[in-house]
Amino acid sequence: MLRRGFSILLLVALAVELSFWFGAGVSVNDKDVWSSSSEKGINGGRSLEVRFDGAATHWTDALPVGNGRLVDVVLFAWKGNERWFQFCMLVQMLNKLLQPWTPENGMGFSIVNCLFHCPDLEDTLWTGTPGDYADPDAPTTLSEVRKLVDSGKYAEATAVAANLSGNPSAVYQLLGDIKLEFDESHAAFDKGTYQRVLDLDTATVKVQYSVNQVEFERDYFASYPDEVIVMKISVNKSSSLNFTVSLDSKLHHHAYANNNSQIILDGRCPVRRIPPHVFGNSIPKERDALGPVQHTNPKGIEYFAVLDLQIGDGVGDVHVLDGRKLQVVGCNWAVIRLTAASTFDGPFTDPVDSKRDPSSESLKKMDAAKAHSYADLYSRHVNDYQALFHRVSLQLTKGPTNATKNDKDGVMTTAERVKSFKIDEDPSLVELLFQYGRYLLIACSRPGSQPANLQGIWNKDIEPAWDGAPHLNINLQMNYWPSLSCNLKECQEPLFDYISSLSVNGKKTAQVNYGASGWVTHQVSDIWAKTSADRGQAVWALWPMGGAWLCTHLWDHYAYTMDKEFLRNKAYPLMEGCASFLLDWLIEGPGGRLETNPSTSPEHTFTAPDGKPASVSYSATMDMQIIREVFSNIVSAAEELGKSDDLIARVRKAQARLRSTTIAKDESIMEWAEEFADPEVHHRHLSHLFGLFPGHSINVGQTPDLCKAAEKTLIKRGEEGPGWSTTWKAASWARLHNSEHAYRMVKHLFDLVEPSHESDFEGGLYANLFTAHPPFQIDANFGFSAAVAEMLVQSSVRHLYLLPALPREKWANGCAKGLKVHGGLTVSVCWSEGDLDQLGIWSNNAGNGVKTLHYRGAAATANISSGMLYTFNSHLECVDTRTLL
C-alpha cells in the first residue's frame, strides 16, 4: 500500500513561488540554532530550484518528486490529435516520477514509472518470489578454487570460480500509465510563458504556460504523511479546463472506471524475469530456477491503484467514456489523487500466500486522503518534508563578484548553468546539487520504505539498467553516505531493515555454500533479500563482502547518534552475525596470517604471473580493509555495551593476524596481495582505498605513509569514470585534506550529458541534475552531497577537523549549518576570505564528550556538555556558551 512515500519525476512545467512557515510550537531546525555575524557578508536567500523553460525531450529532463514509496515519470508526446501522459507505476518504493508536460511534444504527461508501495515494507513492484539462495554444490567448487589459488593458478581458479555464481536477481518493474488527453488548442501555447520548476524548499513541482491568454497551471507533490500523490490542474478563466484521464499498464492488468470520479487499475507482476543480458564470456553454469519467461499467466506480486478525480467550484461535468476513462468538461480546476497497494508482505512471504488486500488498503488510503482538502494535504506535506530538509543549509560564494551571477540564476535554466560551470564555476550551483542529493534521499528512502536502489526509485524501463537492483560493492552504500553527515539519519531506517532481512537469508547461504556460521551477502540483491552470488563471471559475482560493508553503516549510525538502544537491539546482533561469518571465512595462510581465499577486487581483473587474465586470488586489499573495519567496530560496540564473550575474544586475536595494507613498488597502495600487473590502471572502482573512505583505517592523523600512498593511488587511477567514481574520488581527496584535487573532482562532475548519445560520456549530469554512469544512476547524487560535507567538516570519535579540504579561492566565503559529526554533535561553521571565522557546536544527547578541534595544524580541546551551545573563534577559542532552548 502507498503507506508513506511516493516519488514523482515531473517533466512538467513548474514555477513554485510558495513559502511555508511552520508556526508556533515547532522545534527549531538545526541550521537555525546558531548564527554568525559573518553570514551577513554572504549573498544568501538564493532559491533552490531545478528549472526548465521548455518541453522535455528525454526522460532525464524529468523533475523528481517523492516521499519514499511511489514513483511516476511524466513524458509528453503528440499522438495524432491526443496528448498523452504516461504514468508507469513501479512497485518498489512508492515514489513518483513525473516527466514534464510539454506542449511542444504534446499536452500529455507520461509517468513512465510509478512505484507503489504498501505498508510494512510493501513498497515495491518486482518480478519474482522468495528464493533459495543456497547451493549444496558450492563447497566442492570452493575447495577446488582454493587449491588452484594456493598453487598460483589464478586464471584457472577464475574459470572454476564462475561455478560459484548463482541466479540473477529479480527486476524492478513498472506499474502503469496515467493518460491525460487535451484538445489541440494546447499546441498553440505561448512559449514565453512556459516554465517548469522543482522547488527543493517545498518538494513541489509546478508547470505554467498560457494558451490564447488562458493561464494553465499544474502542481505536483507526493505526501509522506498521507501516503498519496497529488496533482492539481487549474486555469485562470472559468470553465476552460477540459481533458480526459485514464489508466493503463504494460503488466498484466485490468483498468476500469469505478464511478464518475474514480479509476481502478489492478494486476500482477510476472514471476519470471526476462533473461538477463550476458556480457563478455559465456557463463559456465547458470541455475535458472525461474525457468523461461512467463507473460501470459503471471503469479507474482499483485497491485491495486486508485485514481480519484475531484473538480471544484461546482463548475463543470465528468463523464465516463468506454467504461475506463473519465472526461472532464468545462471546469475551473481539478485535483487528482493517487494511492496504491500490493500484496508484497516482506521478502519471506510468497505473494500467493500474502494476507494483504491491496484493494481495501488502497481505497482506505484514498478515503483518508479525500478527508483533507488540497490545501491541507499540501500543508501537511510541506510540514513533514521541511522538518527534514531544513536541518541543513549551505551558502557558498567566491566573493563580491558573485552577486551579479546569483541574480541571474533565477532566469537561467539548470542545464544552462551546468554548461557554464566549466567557465564561471558558480558556487551556488554546488549548493543546489548538494541540497538536491539531500532532497532525493528524503524522496526515496523514508521509514517503512524499501532502501534506495540503483536508480533510487526512479526508473522508466521494464528492463532497467542492471535490473534496478541494489548493488552492494559500492552503489547501495553510497546511496546512504549523506544520511549521517547531512543530518538525515531517519532516511537510513530502510537500509537497516533491509540488512536484517539479508541476515536471515544470508545465514543459510553462509552455512550451505561456505560451511560458515553467521550470515553473508554478495554483490547484487533485490526485494527478496537475495544473498547468493550474482550470475556470471567471478570478477563481479564472487564477492562475499557485501554484508560486511553494509555492517559498517550500523556502527557509523551509532557513532553519529550515540543511540545506545539502536546499538544494543538493532546493530549489535547484526554485527555479531557478520563478524562470526568473517572469522569462519578467514583461513590460515603463510606465516600465520589470516587470509581470504578466494578473493576478488570488485569488477577488476589483473594479469597473473603467467600472463593470463584473472580476477580470483587471495586477500585482496579491500577484503582485508573491510574485515579490519568490521572487527574494530564490533570491539568498540562491545565496549560500549559492556560485552565480553568468546566471539569478541576471537575477533581480538584475529585482528593482529590480518594482512596489512601494503605499499607497492610504485609507492601506491597494492590492490591485491601480490603486485600483479594491472591492465586497467584507470579502473572506475577505488576498492583498495576503502580504508581511506568511507573506512577509517587510513587517516592523516595516524597513517601518514599510507595517506601518501593513497594520493599516489588516486593520481594513478585518474579523473575519468562514471559519476559515482567521480564523487568517491572527491570524498577520498577530501579525506586526505587535499582541497585542490577534491575540488577538481567536484568540477569534473559538472558536465552536461546529452541523452541522445550518452554513451559518449563518462559521468556528468543530466539536465535535471540526475547523475550519470551513464545511464542514470542515483548513487553519485548522494555521493556528491557526502563529498561536499567531507570537504567542510570531518570527524572521528575524538577529533573534529574544520574546513579540511576547503577550496579557498573557489568558495572564499560561506557557511555550512546543521552538519552532523561523530559523538552526536551538530556543527555549524562559517568562513570569510577562505579563513575560518566562527564555529558552533552543540549536542542534544544525554552525556558529555571531549573533542580535539583541528584547523590548519592548530589544535584545541573542547569539552562539550549535552544541552549546551558553544561558539569558537578562528583561533579555536570558546567565546560564548549558552543553554539550548
N, C-alpha and C positions, 0 to 999 in steps of 0.2 A: 504494500500500500504506500501511497505517497506520503509517508508519515511526516517527514520533516524536511525534505530537501528536494529542490529542483535546480536545474541549471539550464539556462537558456542561452543559446548562441544567437544573438539577434543580428541579422543582417539588415535590420530595419533602420530607418532614419530616425534619429532621436536628438533632441536638444533639451536636456533636462536642466532647468534652472531653479530647481526646488532645493530648499534647505530645510533642515528639521532641527527643532530644539527639543531636547529631552524633557525639560521641565523639572520642577522641584521633586525631590525625593529620589533622584537617580544618582548613583555614586559617580564621582569624578573619574574620567578616564586617565590612564597613566600618563599620557602625553601632557595633561593639564595640571598634574600635581606640582610640577616645578617649572620655574621660568627663569630666564637670564636676561640681563639688560642688553646683552649683545644681540638678542633676537631682533631688536628694533632696527638694526642695521642690515637685516636680511630681507630681501624682497619676497615677502610671504603672501599668503592669500591666493596662490595660483590654483586654478581649477584642476582637478584630476579627472580628465576626460579623454576617452579614446574616440576620435572624431572622423567622420566621413562626410563628404559633400556630394557624393554621387552614388549611383546604384552599385550593388555588389555584383561583381563578375565571377568571383570564386568563393568557395566555401570559407576560405580563410580571410574573407572580407567580413565575416560574421562577427557579431558582438556577443560575448558570452555573459549570461546572467544566471545565477543559480543559488540554491540553498542546500546542495549536497546530495540530492537524490533524483531529480528529473532533468532530462536534457532535451532541448529542442534545437533544431537548426533551421533557420529561415532562409530560403532561397527564392529568387524571383525569376520567372521566365514567362515568355509570351507563348501561348499555345492557341493558335487560331484567334478566337475572339475572347479567350478567357485568360485571366492571370491566375496563377496558382501559387498556393502557399503549401509547401510540403512539410509536414511535421512528422518526423520519424522518431519514434519513441523507443529508446533502449531501456532495457530493464535493469541496468546496474546502478544506480545512484540516482535518485530522482533529481536529475539536473536538466536544465533546459537550455537548448542551444538554438538560438534564433538567428537566421541569417536575414539581413535587412530586406525590407520591402524595397523594390527598386522599380519605379515606374518605367525606367528605360528598358528594363528586361521584362517588364510585366508587373501588374499590380499585385501579384500574388506573393505569398511568403512560402518558403519551403522549409519547414522544420525538418531537417533531414535526420534528426536524431533526438528522439525524446526518450530519455531513460526514465523508467519508472521504478519506483522502489516502495516496498511495503515495510510496515513496522518490524522491529526486531530483526534487523539486518536483511529485511526483504526489500532490497533496494537495487536489484539488478535483473536484467534480462540477458541470459547467456544460453548458449547451447549446453547440452549435456545433462548429466545426473551425477550423484555422488559416485566416486570411483574407488577402485582398489589400487593403491599406489605402492604395492609391494611386488617384488619379482623373486620367486624362490630360486631361479637360476642364477641370480646375481652373485651369491657367494663364490660359486665356482669360477665365474668370469673374473671376479675381483682377485682371487688367488692367482689366476694366470697373469693378469695385468701386473700385479705386484712383482711376480717373478721376472717378468720382462723388464720392468723398471730397474730392479736390483741388478740385472745383467747389463744395464746400459742400452738396451734395445728399445729406445724411445719411440721410434717410428712404428715398430711392431706393436708396442704397448698401446699406442694411439689408435691403431686399427682395431685391436681387440676390444679396447675400452668402449668403442661405439656400441658394443653389445650390452653395455650397462645403461644405454639410453632407454627411455620409456615412450609413452604415448604423448601425442600433442595435447596441449591444453584445450579447454573449452573456448568458445569465441563470444565476445561481447556482441550483442545483437541490437538491431533497430526495431522499434515498435510499430510505428505507423506514420501516416501523413495527415496533417490538417490542411485542407484546401480552402482557401478564401478566393472567391471569384468576384471580380469587379467588372463594371462595364468599360467600354473602350474609351470613354471620355478621360479616364485617368492617364492615358498615354500622352495627353496634351498638358502634362503638369508643367509648372513654371520651374525650370531648372535652378533659377536663382534662389528659390525658396526651399530647396531640398536640403535637409540635413538629418543625420542620424548620429546619435551620441550616446555612448555608455558613460554614465556618471558614476565613478567609483565611490563617491561620497554617499550616494543613496542606493547603489546597486540597482539602478534602473536604466532602461534603455528607452529613448524617445525618438520617434520619427516624425518629421514635419515636412509638409510640402503643400503647394496650392494648385488647384485645378480650376481655371476660369474664375479666379478670385474667391473660390471657396477653400478655406484652410482645413486640411486634414491632419489629424494627429493620432499617433499610436504610442501607447506606453506599455511597457512590459516589465514585470518583475516576478520573481519566484519567492514565495513566502515560506520560510522555515517554520515559524510558529503555527501557521495554519495549513501547511502541507499542500499548497495549491499553487499552480501557475496562473497568473492573472494577466490579461491583456485588455486594454481599453482603447476603443476606436471612437473618435469623436470628430465633429465638424463644427464650424462656426456659423453655419447657415441652417436654419430649421428645415427638417425633413429632407436633407440632402445626402444622407448616408444609405447606400444600397449595396448589398453584397450577398453571396451565398457561401455557406460554410459546410464542409463535410469532412469525414474521417476515412482514411484508407491505410493499408499496410502491405508490405512485401511478405510478411509472415502469414502463416495460416490464420485466418481471421473471419469475423462477421461484423459488419458495421450496419447500424440502423438508427433511425430516429425514434427515440423513446416516447417523445411527445413533441410539441412545437417549441420546446426550449432546451431539449437535451438530445445528444447523440451518444450512442454507446459503441465502443469498439472492444470486442473480446476475441481472444485467440490463443495460440500456443507457440512457443519456441520449438525448433527441432531438437531432438535428442542428439542426432548425429551431425557433426560438423562437416562442412565442405573440406575435403582432404587438403592438408596444408601444402603450400608451395615448398619444394625442396631445392635448396641452392647448393651448388658445388657437387661433391661426390655423392653417389647413391648411399642410402642408409643400409648398412649390413643387415640390421634386424629391426623391424618395427612391429610391435604387437598392437595392432589396431583393434582393440576390444570393442570399439564403437561400430565397426562394420562399415558397409557402404553408406553413401549419403542418402538421407531419407527426407523427402519433401512432402509426400502425399499424406502421410498419417503420423504427424508429429505427436510425441508423448512427453514433451518436455514441460518447462515452466509455463503455466497458464497466466494470462494477463487480462486485465479489465480496465478500461479507461472511460471516463465520463467527461464529456464536454458540455458545459452549461452556458446557455446564451441568455443574456438579460438586455433588454432595450429600455431606455429611460424617458422620463418626462411625459409618459402617456402618449407619445408620438410614434407612429409607425406600426407596421404589422410584420408578423412572422408566419411563413407558410412552410409546410412540409412538402418537399419535392422528391419523387421517386422512392419514398419510404426511407431515405438515408441522408437527405440534405435539408438544411434549414435556410430559407430565403428571407432576408431582411429587406423591407421596403419602406423608404421614406422616414427613417428615424433620425434622431439627433445624436445619439451615442449608443454604443453597445459595449457590454463587458462580457468577456469570455473567461470562464474559469475552467481549469482542467485538473482533475485528480485521477489517480491510477493506483492499481494494486496488482500483486501477483501471488502465485502460490508458493513462491520461494520461502522456505521455512528454515533456512540455515543450511550449511554445507553438508550436513549429515542426513538430511531427510530427502528421500526421493520425491519429486513433485507429485507423483501419483498417490503418495501416502500423506501428502500435506493436508492438514486440517483447516487451512486458511480458506476463507471465502472472499476472493478478490472483488466480487460484485458488491456484496454488502459493505465491505470495507471502503470501497471507492465511493459508493453512494452516501455512506455515512459521513465521510470526509467532505463530500460536496455539500451535504446539508449543513454541516458545521461552517463551511466557508461562506455559504449563502446567508448565514445568520449575521454576517458582518457586511457593512456597506463597503464599496470600493475604497472610500477614504479611510475607513477603519482598517481594512486589510493592508493598505499602503502604510499607514502609521505604525501598525504592529510589525510589519516587515522592516521598516527603517529602524525602529527602536531596537529590534533584535540584531540587525546587521551592524549598526553603528556601535553597539556595545562592544563588539569585537574590533571592528575596523579602526575606530577612533582611539585605540590604545596607543598607537604609534604614529608619529609624524616625522617627516624628513624634509628639510629645506637645504638646498644646495645652490650656491651662486659662485660665479667666477669673481665677481666684484661689481662695481658700479656699472660696467658696460653691459651687464645682463638685463638691466631694466627695460631697454627698448625691445630686446628679443622676447622677453616674457610677455610684454603687452601684445605682441604679435601672435603668441601661442593660441589665443582664443579663436583665431580665424584660420589658422593653418590646419590642414588635415594631419592626422597622426602619421600617415605614410610620408607626407612631405617632410615632416620633422625627422623621421628616421633617415630619409635620404640625405638631409642636410647635416646630419650629426657628424659625418666624417670631416666636415669643414668647420661647423660652429661649435661642436661638442657641447651642446646646450645641457647644462646640469639639470634643468627642470625635466628633461626627458628621462634622465636617470631616476629622478624622483618618481615619475609616472610609472616606469617599468618596475621599480622596487615595490610600489604600492599595488601595482597590478598583480604581482605574484601573491601578495597577501590576500588580495581580493579573490583571486582564483582558488586559493586554498579554502577560504571561507565558503566559496560557492560549490566546491565539490567534495568536501570532507567535513561532515558535521557529526556529532554524536548520534549513533544509530544508523549511519550510512555505511556503505562499503568503503574501503580505502581508495584513495585516488589511484586510478590505473595509468596505463601508459599515455593515454590522452586525457587524463584527469577524470573526465566523464563525457567529454565532447567528442563525438565521432559521427561520421557521415556514411560509413560503409557497412554492408552486411558481412564483408570480409575485411575488417580493419587491419591496418598495418600491424604486423606482429600479433595479430588476434586481439589487440587492445588489452592484452594480458599483463598483469603485474610482472615485471622483470626484477629479480632480486639481486642482480650483480652490480647495480648502481641506481637504476631508474626509480624503483619504488622508494628506496631510501632517500634519494634526492628530493622526491616529492615532499618529504617532511623535514628537510633541513631548516626551513624558516620557521617551523612551528614553535620552537622554543625561543630563539634569539629575537624573533619578530613578534613575540607576545601573542601567540595563538595556540596555547597549549591544548585547549579543548579539541582543536581540529585533529589532534593525534589519536583521539579515542578510537576511531575506526581502525587505525593501524594496530593498536594493542588488542582489540577484539579479534582481528584477523590473525595476529600472531598466536593467540590462544587456540584458534581453530587449526592452524598449521601444526601446532604442537600435538594435537590429537592424532591427526593423520600421520604426522612425521614420526610418531612413536613406533608405528608398525613398519614404516619404511626403514627406520634405523635398525629395528630388530631383525626383519626378514632379509633385507638387502645386505646389511653390513654386520649382522651379529652384534649390534651395539645397543647399549641402554640409552635412555634419554630420547631426544627427538631431533630430526634432521629435515631440512628443506633445501631443494636445489634452486636452479636459476629462474625457472618460469613457473608461475602458478595461475590460479583462476578463482572464480567464485566458489568452486567446490573445494578450495584449500588443497589443491594438488601439491604433493610433496616429493614425488619421484622425479627422476631426471627427465629433462626435455627429450624430445625426439632428436635424432640426427647425430651429428659428429661430436666427438668428445670435446672439441675445442670450445664449444659453448654449453653442451648438455651436461658434461661431467663436472659439476661444481657444487659440492655439498656444503658450502659455506653461507648459503642464503639466509638460513635461520639464525646463524651465529651473528651475521652482520645486523640483522633486524634486532637482535637482543641488545645490541649496544644502545639502541634508541630507548630501551626500558631504563637503563641506568642513567642516561642523559636526562630523561624526563625527571627522575628523582633529583639529580644533581642541580637542575634548574629550579625545581619547585619545592624541594625538601618535603615532599608529601610522603610521610613515612607509612601511612596506611596503604597508599598505592604500592610502595616498595614491598611491604610485607605481604599484601594479599594478591597483587596482580603480577608485579615484576619478578619477585624473587623465585616463585615456583617455576616460572618460565625460564629464568636464568639457570636454575638448578638443572632442569632437563637438558638445556643446551650444553652446559659445562660437562654433564655426565656423558653426553654423546662425544664431545670433543676428546675427553680423556680416553674413551674407548677407540676412537678413530686414530689417535696418535699411536705410532708403533716405534719400537726400538730401532734406532739407526746406529751407524758407526760412531764410535767414541762416546756412547751412552746418551746421545742426543735423541730427543723425541721428534719424529718426522711424520709428515702426511704423505701417503702413497696409496693410490695415485693422486696427482695434484696437477691442476692447470692454473694458468693466469688468464682470467676471463677473456675469451674470444680472441686470444693472441697465440700465434704459433711461433716456434723457434726452429732453427736449423740444428739438428743433432750433430754430434761429432763425426758421424759417418756421412754427413752431407745431406741426409734425408730430412724432409719437413716433418715436424712432430709438434704435439701440444701437451702430451702427458709425460710428466716426470715425477719429481718428489719435492715436497716442501717449497712450493712457490712462495715468494715473499709475502704476497697478500694473505695466503693461508696463515702464515705464522704471525703476521701483524694482527689479523682479526682474532686469532686464538689468544694472543697475548692481551688484547684489549678485553675480551670476554673474561678471561681469568682475573685480570686486575679488577674489573668491575664487580665480579661476584665476591671476591675477597673483601672489597670495600663495602659491598652491600651487607655481607655477613657481619662485619664490624659494626655497621650502623644498627643492625637488628640484634646484636649480641649473640650471634650464632657461631657455634664451633663444633663441627661434626666431621665425619670421615671424608665427605666429599671435599670440604674446604681444605682439609689436610692434604688430600691427594692433589688438589689444584696447586697448593703452595709448593709442593715437591716438584710438580711438573713445570712450574714457571721457570725455575732455574735451569731446566734442561731443554728449553725451547731454542731452536736455531735463531740466532740474532740476525737483524737486518745487516746486510753486508754491502760494503762499498766496492765497486768494480774497478778494474784497471784504468778505465777512462774517468774515474772519480765520480761516476753516477751511482745510483743505487741499483743493485742487481735485482732483476725481476724474477729470476729463477735461482735455485740453489747452486747451479753451476753457471759459468759465463758462456752460455750458448750464444751463437750468432743470432742476431735479431734481423729478420728480413724486412721488418716494417717498423723502423725506429720512430716513425711519427704516428704510431697507433693511437686510436682515439681514447682507449682506456688508460687511466693512471693507477692501475691496480696496486702496483708496488709502492705507491705513495699514500695508501690508506692510512698508514701510521701518522702521516702529516695532517691530512684532512680527509675524512672527518674524524679520524682517530687522534690520539694524543701522545703516542709513544715517541714521535719526532717533534721536538719543540725548541724554540730559540733559547729557552732558559736552561735546558738540561742536556741537549744533544747537539751542540754546535757543529760537530763534524758531519753528522747525518743531515743537518739542515743545509750545509754547504753542498753535500752530495745531492740533496733534493733539488737544489737550484740547478745543478748540472743536469739532473734528470728532466726537469721541466723545459730547460732550453733544448735538450736533445729531442724531446717529444715534439717541440714546435708549437705553433699557434693555431694551425688549421685543425678542424674537426667539427663534429656535429655540435649543436647548441649546448647539450648537456656537458660535453667535454670542455667547451669554452668556459662555462661557469664553474666547473670543477677546477680548472686551471686558475681562474680568477681567485677562488677561495683559497687554493693552495698557495699562490703567491702572497695573498694577504696573510696567511698563517706564518709565512716567512718574513713578514713585515717589509715586504718589497712593494712599495706603492707604485713604482713605475710600471712594473710588469703586471701587477693586479689591474691597474687602470688600462693597460694595453688590451687585456682580455675583455674588460668591460666595453671598451670602444669597439673591439672586434665583433661583438655580438650585434652591433647596430649596422646591419647590412640588410637592406630590404630585399626579400626573396620574391621572385616573380613566379607565382604558382604554375604558370603555363610551361615553364622549363625549370622547375625546382631542382631537378637532378644536376643542374649545373652549379648548384650552391652547396657549400658545407656550412651548416649552422645558419645564423641570421634570424631575422624577424619577418613575419608576415605583416600585412597591412593592419591587422587587428592586434598586433603585438604578441600573438602566439609565437612561440619559439619553434625553430625548425631543426629537424635532424639533417635534412628533410626525409620524409614528410613531417607533418606536425607531430611533435611530442611535447608534453607539458612540463617535463622534468626541468628543463632549462629555465622556464619561467620561475620556478621555485628556487632553483639553484642560484639564479641571479639575485633574488632578494636576500638569500643567505650570504652570498659573497659580499654584497654591499655592506650588510651588517657586520661581517667579519672585518672589513676594511676600517670600520669605525670603532668597534669595541670587540675585544677578545677577553676570554676569562677561563680560569680553571678553578679548582676548589679553593685555592689560596691566593690567586693572582688575578689582577684586573689590568689589562693593557688598553690605554686610551689612544685613539687615533693611530693605531699601529701601522696602517697602510693608507693613510690619507694622501691623495694626490693634491698637494698643497696649491699648486698653480691652477689646477682644473676645478677644484672645489674650495676656493680660497676662504669663503665664509659659509657657515652652515650651522645647523642644529639637528641632532637626531634625538628624539624624545620618546621615552617609553620602552626602550630595548631591554631585554632580559639577559641576565648573566647567571653564572653558577652561584649557588648559595641562596636562591630565592630572592635575589636583589633585582631592583629595577634601576636603570641608569638613563640619565639624560645628559647629553654633552653638547656644548656649543664652542665654536672656534671662530677666530677672526684673522684674516690675512694669513691663513694657514697655520696659526698657532692656537693652542688650547686657551680658551677663555675661562669657562666655568664648567663645573661638573656637579650634577645632582645624583645622590644615591639614597635609596630607601628600601625598606623591607616591610612587608605586611605579615610575614611569617612569625610564628612564635619562636623565640630563641634568638641568640645573638651570634655574630660572626666577625671574623677578622680577615681583612683583605689587604694585600700589598698592592698599592696603586703604582703603575709604571707609566712614565711618559718621557720619551726621548732619553733614556738612560737614567733618569731620576726615579727614585722610589720613595714611597712613604707608607706607613702603616695606618690603616683606617679601622677603627673599632665600630662596627655597625650594630645598633640595637634595634630590635623589632619595634615598629610603630614610630620610628624617628626618621626625619628627613635631614640630610646633610648636604651642605654646599661646599665645594672645594674650589680654590682659585687655580690659576695657571701654574703655581708653584706647589700644587698638591697640598696646600694648607687648608684646613677646615675653617671656613669663615662664617658659617652660620649653621645652627642646629635648631630644629623645631619639631614639635609633635605633629604627626599626621592627623588631619581632621577626619 
